[in-house]
Amino acid sequence: MPEGPHDTANIRAASGGSSGSYIATRWAVRRLTPLECERLQGFPDGYTDVPFRKRNWTPDGPRYKALGNSMAVNAMEWLGQRIDHVRALL
C-alpha cells in the first residue's frame, strides 16, 4: 500500500509507525464503533464504558468483547414475550 500524503483520506490500522496507511474508498467496509454496537443491541449509550484497570474509561477491545458476549435487548425481550405467550396457552 502506498504511504504518505494522498488526495484522499487515510485510515491507519493502528497507532505507531509499524502499520501501513490504507486509503478509504467508497467500497471500503469499516468496523462499527462500540457506541454503534451498543445502539444496535439496544443498550444505552456508553453502557460498556465503565472504569477499567485504574482508568475512568474502557478501551475498545474489552468493550467489543463485552458486547460480543451479550445478547441484544430487543431479541431477549421478544423471546421473553413469546415464552409468556406459550405459558398462557398451556
N, C-alpha and C positions, 0 to 999 in steps of 0.2 A: 504494500500500500504506500502511496506517496506520503511523504512527511512535509511539514512546513505550511506556510500560509497558502490558502486557496481562495478562490472566489466564492465557494460555498461554505456552509458552516461545518466545523469539525466536531466529531464526538470522540472523546478519549475513552478507551476501555477501562482504564484505571488511572489513579493519580500516580505521579512519578515518571521517571524518564524511560522505564523499560517497556512500556506499552506503546503500540503504534496508534496513530490517529486514524479514524475512519470517517469517510465523507458521508454525510447524510444525504440520502436520495429520497425521492418521493415514494419509493417502493420499500424502503427500509422498515423493519419491524423494531420497535423499541420496547424495552422492558417496562411493565407497569410499575409505578411508584408504590410504596407501601400505603400511602394515603388512598390511591386509586383502588388498591386491593381491599382495603378496609371498607370503602364505599360499596364496592361490588358485592361484598359479602354481608352487607347490612350493618356493619359496626359503625359507631360514631367516629368522627374524625379524630385521629390521634389515639385510638383505643390501644394500640400496641406500643405507643411511645411512652414508656414508663422509665423510672430511674433504673439504670443498668450499670453494675460494676463501678460504683462511686461516681457515676455521671448522672446528670439530670435528664438525660435523653438516651435513646436506644439507637444503635447503628442499624442500618437497613437489613443486614444479614439476619440477625435474630428476629427482626420484625417479620421478614418473609417466612422464616421458619415457624413462628407462632401462627401466622395466617395460613400456612400450608397444613398445619396440624389441627386447624379449627374447621368447623362446619358453618356454612352460610346460615345466617339467622333466618332469612326468609324460607329457605328449604326446610330447616328444622321446625319452624312454625307450621308450615304446611303439613309436614309429617305428623306433628302432634295433633293437628285438627283432624287428619284422616283417621288416626288411632281413636280419637274420641268419637268420631262418626261411626266407626265399626263397632266400638263398645256399645254405643247407643242402639245399634241394630240387633246386637246379640242380647 
